[in-house]
Amino acid sequence: MMARMSAAVSQPLTTPSDTAGLPSSAGSSETPNGPDHGKRWTRICAREDIPRLGARVVRRPYGGNIAIFRTASDTFFALADRCPHRGGPLSQGIVYGDRVACPLHNTNVELPSGCAVAPDKGQVETFDVKIEGDFVFVALSANGGENR
């Protein structure tokens, strides 16, 4: 049976100069060199806060919300929380395999690429995710914008 779950994060992602008000465990750090150069990794939550076959919404003051998905195989993906078809909340869709089905019109979106599955068309923005210890991080560029 497929689970359909979503939980909201009360704190939005922040810019490096705006971490006041967040718990001391929250925050971001830039990676100075290597393949993550220029990305700002923001700690979102504990990995167990996102249920398998579920999602968590990260509210942002700019650029729309981000949905972080966890698959049955324990892989995490982050996409803009807006279906390419009619803007439905992907975070409220059904996660299966490496895809999510939009709750409004059943548009299927591939989690790794953000691309709609044929015959549907369109693509949503994706964000890099990494797991360090028991925590989920999402990458933003050093200037506070999206990374892709």
N, C-alpha and C positions, 0 to 999 in steps of 0.2 A: 504494500500500500504506500502510495506517495504521500509525503508530509507537505503541508503548505503552511509555512510559518514565516513570521517576520517580527523583528524586534527593533525598536528605535534606539539610537544612541542619543543621549541628551545633549552632549557637547558636539558642536560642529568642528570640522577640521579647521585648523587655524594657521595663520601665517606665522613665521618665526617671531615676529614682534608682538604677537597677540596670543600668548599662552597664559596670561593671567586669568584666573577663574577656573582653570582646569585642575583636576586632581594632580598631585605631584607625580603620579605615575604616568600621566599623559604628557605629550609633547612631541617634538620632532627633532630630527638631526639630519644634517646634510652629509652626503658621502663625498669626500674630497677628490678621490681618484678612482679609477677602475670603471667597470661597466655601469655602475650606478652614479657616475659623475653628474652632479647637478640635480639629482633627485633628492627630495626632502621626504624622508620616511616618517610617517606619522603613526604612532601607536594608537590603535583603534579600540581593541578589547582583548580579552582572553579568548583563545581559540574555542574553548568550550562554551562561550557565550553565543556562538553561532551553531545552531543545531544541524546535524547532517540532513541533507536535502532541504535546507532552509536558507534564510538570508537575514541580514541585518542592514538597516538603513543608516547611513551616515549623513546627517543634515549639514549642508554647507551654506554659508551666507552668500555665496557666488557660484555660478556655474551649474546649479542643480544638484540634487542629491546623488549619492553613490550607494549602490547596493553591493554588499559583499556576500557572495554565495559560497556554500560548502557542499560539496558533492558527497555521495555515498562512499566514494573511495578516499575521502578526507583531503580533497584538493580544494583550494580556495581561489576564487576569481573575484574581481571587482569591475563593475560596469556602471555606466550612468544609469540611474534608475528611471529610465524612460524608454518605452518600446519604440522602435523605429516606425511602426505602422501608425499608431494613433496616440502615442505618448502615455500609454498605460504604465502603471507601476510594476516593473519587472520583479521587484522584491516580493510582490504578493503572488507571483506565479508559481508553477509547479516545476521543481528541479528534478531532472531525470538525466542520467548519464552526465555528459558535459554540456547540457542544454537547459534552458528554462523556457516554459510556455507562458506567454503573457496571459494574465487573467481576463483581459477584455475580449480579445478576438482569437486567442490561441496561436498567435504568431510565435514561432519557435526561433530562439536566438542561441547561437553557439557561444558558450561562456568564454573559451579561450580567445576568440577573435572579435566577438561582439556582432558578428554578421548574422542576418536573418537567414534561415534555411529556406531554400527554394520550395515552393514557388514564391514565397514571400521575398521582399526586397528591403534593403536598408542595412544600416550598421549603427551601433551605439558605441560611444567612446569606452575604451577599456583603460584600466589602471593596473600597474604592477602591484603584486601582493607578495609579501614574504612573511614567513613564520620564524620568529626567533624565540626559542624557549617555548613558553606556552602562550605567546602573544602574537596577534595579527597586526601587521603594519601595511599601510598603503603608501605608495610613492607619489609625490607631487614634485614638480620642478622647483628649483631654488627660488624662483620668482613668485611662487604661490599658485601658478596655473597648472593645468593638467599636464601630464607627462607624455601623452601621445596625441 
